Structure formats: C-alpha cells, structure tokens
C-alpha cells in the first residue's frame, strides 16, 4: 500500500476554495484585510488550477462541480469589491 497518484478528486479543490473564502469573510469581520486578501488569493489559485486541469476537456465531458460553482459565486463579488476599493 502507499500513496496512489493515479486518482484525483474532482471536488476537493472547489470545496477547499469555498472554505478559504469563508476564512476571508471571517478575516474581514475581524478587520484583518491583509489576511482576507491572502485567503482570496489562495482560493483564486485553486479555482484557476481547476480551469487549467479541465481546459483540454470537451465541455460535455466536464463533470458538474457544485463546490467550484459555489466558490466562484462567492469569489466574484469579493474580487469586484476588492478592485473597486484598491
């Protein structure tokens, strides 16, 4: 037995990105904008990883990813607010 590199989770990156965005929201409530920006950046990188990983697949072959959709829906308004204020 050992590590199996043949298997990749379809959903973990999107789920992790969503969790990171919840952390960003918590940091905003604590007025820690530097950490909020950090978590938003890491979440963005996770979602961009999914995009790069799936880029070469045919659209109909890409499995629906509920977690990535939720994370994207949360991230886009946060990025819009960030760029309006900076």
Rosetta silent file (secondary structure, phi, psi, omega in degrees, C-alpha in Angstrom):
SEQUENCE: XXXXXXXXXXXXXXXXXXXXXXXXXXXXXXXXXXXXXXXXXXXXXXXXXXXXXXXXXXXXXXXXXXXXXXXXXXXXXXXXXXXXXX
SCORE:     score description
SCORE:     0.000 S_00000001
   1 L     0.000  164.543  179.649    0.000    0.000    0.000 S_00000001
   2 L   166.359 -168.913 -179.061    1.005    3.602   -0.341 S_00000001
   3 L   -67.267  134.335  178.385    0.107    6.843   -1.994 S_00000001
   4 L  -107.346  103.157 -179.437   -1.980    6.451   -5.147 S_00000001
   5 L   -83.586   -1.331 -179.281   -1.131    9.247   -7.589 S_00000001
   6 L   -79.398  -15.360 -174.397   -3.487    7.846  -10.241 S_00000001
   7 L  -108.793  132.797  174.350   -6.567    9.275   -8.534 S_00000001
   8 L  -124.722  134.986  176.738   -7.559   12.957   -8.440 S_00000001
   9 L   -76.057  133.053  176.492  -10.550   14.300   -6.593 S_00000001
  10 L   -74.254  -30.752 -167.592  -12.911   16.238   -8.796 S_00000001
  11 L  -106.092  -24.198 -174.943  -14.427   18.155   -5.907 S_00000001
  12 H   -56.441  -43.933 -179.254  -11.770   18.785   -3.238 S_00000001
  13 H   -61.081  -41.394  178.181  -10.186   21.863   -4.890 S_00000001
  14 H   -67.459  -40.117  178.167  -13.550   23.642   -5.229 S_00000001
  15 H   -64.853  -42.083  178.250  -14.561   22.682   -1.703 S_00000001
  16 H   -64.253  -41.720  178.798  -11.222   23.934   -0.374 S_00000001
  17 H   -60.268  -42.256  178.691  -11.602   27.209   -2.311 S_00000001
  18 H   -63.556  -42.736  177.192  -15.019   27.768   -0.762 S_00000001
  19 H   -61.329  -39.415  178.214  -13.627   27.124    2.717 S_00000001
  20 H   -65.238  -34.845  178.309  -10.834   29.619    2.071 S_00000001
  21 H   -71.050  -32.430  173.081  -13.382   32.233    1.042 S_00000001
  22 H   -65.928  -37.604  174.257  -15.261   31.689    4.298 S_00000001
  23 H   -61.507  -41.724  178.573  -11.950   32.310    6.069 S_00000001
  24 H   -59.882  -42.531  177.767  -11.588   35.526    4.053 S_00000001
  25 H   -62.657  -40.187  178.464  -15.022   36.645    5.223 S_00000001
  26 H   -63.954  -40.574  179.099  -14.083   35.933    8.826 S_00000001
  27 H   -64.687  -35.705  177.459  -10.899   37.978    8.472 S_00000001
  28 H   -64.206  -41.188  178.099  -12.940   40.870    7.096 S_00000001
  29 H   -63.425  -28.456  178.015  -15.187   40.721   10.166 S_00000001
  30 L   -91.110    8.749 -178.996  -12.021   40.913   12.288 S_00000001
  31 L    57.518   33.571  177.235  -10.799   43.902   10.226 S_00000001
  32 L  -109.359   80.621 -173.116   -7.768   41.939    9.059 S_00000001
  33 H   -70.957  -27.440  177.511   -7.789   42.874    5.388 S_00000001
  34 H   -63.651  -44.145  178.498   -4.283   41.541    4.702 S_00000001
  35 H   -69.857  -35.547  176.789   -5.348   38.025    5.675 S_00000001
  36 H   -58.355  -47.386 -179.934   -8.623   38.408    3.786 S_00000001
  37 H   -61.808  -38.997  178.720   -6.647   39.241    0.651 S_00000001
  38 H   -60.876  -48.696 -177.947   -4.341   36.265    1.264 S_00000001
  39 H   -66.192  -37.540  176.854   -7.230   33.788    1.525 S_00000001
  40 H   -62.228  -40.508  179.578   -8.910   35.269   -1.553 S_00000001
  41 H   -63.388  -45.076 -179.255   -5.655   34.861   -3.485 S_00000001
  42 H   -66.373  -40.027  177.891   -5.235   31.218   -2.489 S_00000001
  43 H   -63.126  -40.833  178.156   -8.897   30.472   -3.332 S_00000001
  44 H   -61.150  -43.250  178.975   -8.435   32.126   -6.726 S_00000001
  45 H   -62.517  -38.299  178.172   -5.387   29.955   -7.383 S_00000001
  46 H   -63.111  -43.309  179.768   -7.378   26.813   -6.502 S_00000001
  47 H   -69.617  -36.186  176.167  -10.113   27.732   -8.965 S_00000001
  48 H   -67.487  -32.422  174.346   -7.579   28.605  -11.653 S_00000001
  49 H   -59.642  -45.872  179.414   -5.964   25.190  -11.093 S_00000001
  50 H   -60.652  -40.611  179.420   -9.323   23.576  -11.872 S_00000001
  51 H   -62.300  -46.943 -179.908   -9.614   25.670  -15.021 S_00000001
  52 H   -64.055  -40.578 -178.324   -6.139   24.651  -16.208 S_00000001
  53 H   -63.845  -35.905 -175.024   -6.754   20.994  -15.311 S_00000001
  54 H   -97.979   -3.516 -172.331  -10.026   20.922  -17.269 S_00000001
  55 L   -55.113  -38.522 -174.044   -9.031   23.229  -20.135 S_00000001
  56 L   -87.870   -4.436  179.986   -8.362   20.478  -22.657 S_00000001
  57 L   -81.128  149.568  172.429  -11.542   18.516  -21.944 S_00000001
  58 L   -67.843  144.547 -175.522  -14.607   18.780  -24.115 S_00000001
  59 H   -54.576  -41.866 -178.223  -17.328   20.794  -22.394 S_00000001
  60 H   -71.822  -13.856  178.860  -19.741   17.870  -22.270 S_00000001
  61 H   -90.593   -9.929 -179.399  -17.042   15.705  -20.618 S_00000001
  62 L   -83.132  122.576  179.736  -16.522   18.062  -17.667 S_00000001
  63 L   -68.801  142.718  174.992  -18.435   16.842  -14.634 S_00000001
  64 L   -60.222  133.141 -177.342  -20.611   19.433  -12.879 S_00000001
  65 L  -120.765   91.902 -177.252  -18.669   20.762   -9.903 S_00000001
  66 H   -57.132  -42.999 -177.457  -21.066   22.193   -7.332 S_00000001
  67 H   -64.682  -43.728  179.756  -18.258   23.251   -4.967 S_00000001
  68 H   -66.047  -36.176  177.635  -16.354   25.168   -7.633 S_00000001
  69 H   -66.306  -43.348  177.415  -19.547   26.896   -8.718 S_00000001
  70 H   -62.759  -42.577  179.992  -20.339   27.934   -5.145 S_00000001
  71 H   -64.812  -42.021  179.326  -16.777   29.175   -4.639 S_00000001
  72 H   -63.933  -42.734  179.113  -16.844   31.126   -7.904 S_00000001
  73 H   -62.761  -33.001  177.861  -20.189   32.706   -6.996 S_00000001
  74 H   -79.232  -37.662 -175.009  -18.724   33.813   -3.656 S_00000001
  75 H   -71.266  -42.880 -173.039  -15.379   34.942   -5.079 S_00000001
  76 H   -57.685  -46.908  176.714  -16.538   37.147   -7.953 S_00000001
  77 H   -65.318  -32.641  177.783  -18.352   39.766   -5.803 S_00000001
  78 H   -65.463  -41.981  178.265  -15.428   39.751   -3.360 S_00000001
  79 H   -66.793  -40.910  178.285  -12.984   40.458   -6.202 S_00000001
  80 H   -59.412  -46.152  178.644  -15.244   43.164   -7.596 S_00000001
  81 H   -63.051  -41.889  179.891  -15.358   44.871   -4.191 S_00000001
  82 H   -59.510  -48.175 -176.794  -11.596   44.486   -3.789 S_00000001
  83 H   -72.272  -26.879  175.144  -10.821   46.119   -7.137 S_00000001
  84 H   -70.220  -31.006 -175.476  -13.326   48.934   -6.557 S_00000001
  85 H   -97.820   -4.849 -178.148  -11.622   49.803   -3.244 S_00000001
  86 L  -125.359    0.000    0.000   -7.969   49.397   -4.279 S_00000001
